[in-house]
Amino acid sequence: MSPSTALVPRMKPADIASFFATLRAANPQPASELEYTTVFELLAAVLLSAQATDVSVNKATRRLFLVANTPQQLLDLGEAKVADHIKTIGLYRNKAKHLLQTCRILVDQHGGQVPRSRDALEALPGVGRKTANVVLNVAFGEPTNAVDTHVFRVSNRTGLAPGRTTLAVEQQLDTRVPPAYRQDAHHWLILHGRYVCTARSPKCGDCTVRLQCSTGRKLKLD
């Protein structure tokens, strides 16, 4: 049986703590599956990952970052060559354009460095709230919640942080996730949604947090 992401009962606080304790026990140090070695590489990879898989982005950035991996180097490379390096990623032409525009702003306004301010990050072309949250969390250690399709689905399906928009889910996560788990919460949710609580045919029978899930605990599994 496939659970729906329709509105379900909100997860109880005790279940939330158990939910994250279980996920942490299985994966004490979750991390992004995007490959990067610098803050700028992380920003570029997340920008390129919109509507694309991490696998496809990593395949492209392995080639690109060998040639150019700083804002100035990418500007020197030029939009056409950047696009050629990332052409295996969906929407690669627009992404190359946005990436180069972002590089220009970083060089002209931030000394070639990635800013630590949310407002400054969201002012960069191709960088929305989710990308800014990833950079703030992963690169700068802030307990932000980046809500992608996996986090949105898991938050609603389990009753952890129900909301009709990504911002609503983010705001719910900010208040409902216990402080001890906030730094890594969105990583656990992404990985859980990517590999267990999938959009189609979720693996409820193999789910270690099914009994905390407001949907999963009601399922009758063979």
N, C-alpha and C positions, 0 to 999 in steps of 0.2 A: 504493500500500500504506500502511495506517495503522499506525504503530508502537504497541505496547502500553506501558502504564505499569507492567507487571509488572517484577519485579526484573531488572535488567540489570547487566552488569559495571560496576564503579566506574570513572569517568573517571580517567585517569592525571594526575598533577600537571602534567606538561608540557602535556597537552591542556587542563587547566583554565586555565593561564596564557594559552594561545593562544585559548581560548574567549572569555575576558573581554577580551583585547586586541582581538579582532575586533569584539566588541560595542561596545567603547569607541570604536574607530576610526569606526564607523558612527554613533555617537551619543555624542559626548564629554561632554555634560552632560544626562543623562537626568533627567526630572522627573516628579512625579506629574501625572496628567491631571485631578485634582480641582482646582477653582478656589477660591482663598482668598487673602486679603491679610494675615491675622493668624494667630497661633498658635491662638487660639480658633476662628477660622473653619476652620482645618485640622482641629482636633480634632472639631468638629461635623460637618464633611463626611465624615470617615472613619467616625465613629460611624454616620452615616446611610447609608454605602455598603455595609453588611453585606447580602449577598444582593440587591444592586442594582448597576446599572452606573454608572460614573462619569458617563456622559452624562445619565442620569436624575437623579442627585444634583445635578450642576451646574445643570440646568434648574430644579430646586426651590430650590437655595440662592441662585441669582441673584435670585429673588423675595424669599426670606426675609431675606437679608442686607441688602437695601435698606431693610427695615423695622426689623430688629433684628439686630445682629451682635456683641453682648457678652452675657455671662451675665446681667447685670441687665436689659438690654433685653428679652431673651427671657423672663425671669421676668415682667416687666411686661406683655409681650404676652399671656402665658397659654397654657396647654396647648392649648386648643381652637383658637386662632388659629394657633399654631405648626403644629398638625396640618393645618389647612386649607392652609397654605402648602406643606406637603410631601406632600400627599395623592397625588401622582403616583408616589411611591416606595413600593415594597412594604413591608408591615408598618409603615406610617407612624404608626399610633396608638401602638404600643409604642415606636417610635423617638422620637416626640414626648415621651412620658412619660419615657423614659430621658434624653433631652436636657435636659429641664427639671429632673430630679433631679440631673443632673450640674451644671447651672448653679447650683442651690442650694448644692451642696457647694463649688463654686468660689468663690462669694460668701462663704459662711459660714466656710470653712476656709482658703481660699487667697487672700483679698483680691481675688477676681475674676480671678486669673491662673491660667494652666495650669501645673501643677507639672512639674518636670523629673525627678522621681523615678518609676521604674517602679512601685514599690509604690503610690504615690499615684495614678498614672494608672490602674492596674488596679483601684483601689478605687472608681473612678467608674462609675456605672450605665451599662451598655451598652458599656463599654470593656474589651475583652479584651486578650490578649497581642499580637495582630496590630496592633490600633489603637495600643496603647502603643508598639510598635516603630516604627510609621510616624511618630508624633509625635516620638519620641526621635531618629529618623534625620533627618527632613525639617526639623523646627523647631529641633532642638538639636544637630544635627551629629554624633550618635553613630553608629558603624558597626554598627547593628543590622540584622537580617534579618527583615522582615515577610513571613511565609509565608501567602499567599492560595492560592486554587485554582490560579492560573497558576504561581506559584513552586513549589508542591508538584508539579504535573504535570511541569514542565520539569526540576526537580531529579531526579525519579525517572526520567523517560524518557531523559534524557541520561546518567544515571549520575553526574552531578555531585555530588549529595548525597542518595543514596537513603535513604528512611525510611518507615515505615508510618504515622507520625503527623506532624502539622505541627511539633510540638515536636522530634521526632527529626530532621526535615529542617532545622529552624532550627539545631539543635546541630551538624549536619554542615556546614552552610554556614559557621558561625562558625569552624570549624577548617580547612575545605578551601579557602575563598576566599582567595587571596593578599592580603596587607595593602593593596597598591596599589589593589585593586578593591573593598574592603569597603564603603566609604561609599556607592557607587552600585550595588552588586551586585543588590539586590532590585528596583531600578527596571529594570535591563536584563532581568532574568528575567521580570518582570511584562509588559513590553512585548513580549518575545520570545514569551511564551506567549499573549498577547492577539492578536498579529497574524501570527505565523509558526507556532509550535509549538502550534497550537490543539487543543482536545480532540477535535474531529471533523475529519477531512480535513486533518491538518497539512501545511503547505506545504514538505515536505522538499526538493523540487526547487529551491526558491528560498532554502533556508536557507544562510546564510553560515558557519554553524558545524557543518554536517552532519558533516564529517570529524573533528571533535572529539567528536561525540555517539556514545555507545556503542551506541545504537540506529540512528541515521541512517547511520553509516558502513557498516552491514551491508546496507542496502537496495539493491536493484537498481532503479535508476530509469531510465525510458525517456528 
